[in-house]
Amino acid sequence: MGDLKGELVTEVELKSGADRFFKFWKSEAHKAPKHTSSHVQAVRIHEGDWDTPGSIKIWDYTIDGKQEVFKERVEVEEDKKLVRLTGLEGDVLKIYKVYKSTWHIIPKGDGYTAKIAIEYEKLNPEVPAPHNYLDFLVRFTKEIDAGLVNE
């Protein structure tokens, strides 16, 4: 049963800077479709607001050519520049019992990187690890970062 749980981790170099990228996650997620319309078509508030940690948002996105929906609760650790989206409902939770994605902005050299992690628990052993979701988050993060540079 232990092989049902796992974590995937990677890093993406940020050009927009730590504060700018963190501000996007903290209070501007509704701008995602503007920066990455091929990946995210809409982000809307279900409960709470754009600025309050614990708010619940619903994402409409496309992964592997397929439209999906993700309802999440956002947690923010201001002092660590960390944002975690915990899956509550949606397509990804049809195959994973637990799905949490985290962006942790950390200094690296003269700049910053976003350490992206997906913590998951499969519903059964046949379910693959969510490598396609990690690839999606990497592409999504790079497009958001580039869009923030150009704002």
C-alpha positions in Angstrom: 0.0 0.0 0.0 3.0 2.4 0.6 3.5 2.6 -3.2 0.2 4.4 -3.6 1.6 7.6 -2.1 4.3 9.7 -3.7 5.8 13.1 -4.5 7.1 14.5 -7.7 9.4 17.6 -7.5 11.1 19.9 -10.0 12.3 23.5 -10.3 11.7 26.2 -12.8 13.9 29.3 -13.0 11.9 32.5 -12.5 12.6 35.7 -14.5 9.7 37.7 -13.0 11.3 37.7 -9.5 10.2 36.2 -6.3 7.9 38.9 -5.1 6.1 39.3 -8.4 5.6 35.6 -8.9 4.4 35.1 -5.3 1.9 38.0 -5.7 0.4 36.2 -8.7 -0.3 33.1 -6.6 -1.3 35.0 -3.5 -3.9 37.3 -5.1 -3.9 37.3 -8.9 -4.6 33.7 -10.0 -7.6 35.1 -12.0 -5.0 36.4 -14.5 -3.9 32.9 -15.4 -5.9 32.7 -18.6 -4.4 36.0 -19.8 -0.9 34.5 -19.5 -1.5 30.9 -20.4 -4.8 30.5 -22.3 -3.6 27.3 -23.9 -3.4 25.7 -20.5 -6.0 27.6 -18.3 -9.3 28.8 -19.7 -10.8 30.2 -16.5 -10.3 30.6 -12.7 -13.2 31.6 -10.6 -13.9 32.0 -6.9 -16.1 29.4 -5.3 -15.8 30.6 -1.7 -13.8 33.5 -0.2 -12.0 36.0 -2.4 -8.8 36.4 -4.4 -6.7 37.6 -1.5 -7.6 35.4 1.4 -5.7 32.2 2.1 -8.2 29.3 2.5 -10.4 30.6 -0.3 -11.7 28.0 -2.8 -11.2 28.4 -6.5 -12.3 26.4 -9.5 -9.9 26.1 -12.5 -10.9 25.2 -16.0 -7.8 23.9 -17.8 -6.7 21.7 -20.7 -4.2 18.8 -20.1 -3.1 16.3 -22.8 -5.8 17.9 -25.1 -8.6 17.2 -22.6 -10.7 19.8 -20.8 -10.6 19.3 -17.0 -11.9 21.0 -13.8 -10.0 21.4 -10.5 -11.6 22.8 -7.3 -8.9 23.7 -4.8 -8.3 25.4 -1.4 -5.3 27.7 -1.4 -2.9 27.8 1.5 -0.2 30.6 1.7 2.9 30.6 3.9 4.0 34.2 3.4 7.3 33.9 5.3 8.4 30.9 3.2 6.9 32.3 -0.1 5.1 29.0 -0.4 1.6 28.4 -2.0 -0.2 25.1 -1.9 -3.3 24.1 -3.8 -5.1 21.2 -2.2 -7.5 19.4 -4.5 -11.1 19.2 -3.2 -12.9 18.0 -6.3 -12.4 17.6 -10.0 -11.1 15.3 -12.7 -7.7 14.7 -11.1 -9.4 13.3 -8.0 -11.1 10.6 -10.1 -7.7 8.8 -10.1 -5.9 10.3 -7.1 -7.3 10.2 -3.5 -4.9 13.1 -2.6 -3.6 15.7 -4.9 -1.7 18.8 -3.7 0.5 21.0 -5.8 3.0 23.4 -4.2 5.1 26.3 -5.5 7.9 27.3 -3.2 9.9 30.3 -4.3 13.5 29.9 -3.3 16.7 31.9 -4.0 19.1 30.3 -6.4 22.3 32.0 -7.5 21.5 35.6 -8.5 17.8 34.8 -9.0 15.0 32.6 -7.9 13.4 29.3 -8.8 9.9 27.9 -8.2 10.3 24.5 -6.6 7.1 22.7 -7.9 5.9 19.6 -6.0 3.0 17.4 -6.4 2.0 15.3 -3.4 -0.4 12.5 -4.4 -2.0 9.3 -3.3 -3.3 6.9 -6.0 -6.7 5.3 -5.8 -5.2 2.0 -6.9 -1.8 0.6 -8.0 -2.6 0.7 -11.7 -2.8 4.5 -11.7 0.4 6.1 -13.0 2.3 8.8 -11.0 1.1 12.2 -12.1 4.1 13.0 -14.4 1.7 14.5 -17.0 0.4 16.9 -14.3 3.9 17.9 -13.3 4.8 18.5 -17.0 1.6 20.6 -17.2 2.6 22.7 -14.1 6.1 23.3 -15.5 4.8 24.6 -18.8 2.1 26.6 -17.0 4.6 28.1 -14.6 7.0 29.1 -17.4 4.1 30.8 -19.3 2.9 32.6 -16.2 6.4 33.8 -15.4 7.0 35.1 -19.0 3.6 36.9 -18.9 4.5 38.6 -15.6 7.8 39.8 -17.0 5.9 41.4 -19.9 3.2 43.1 -17.7 
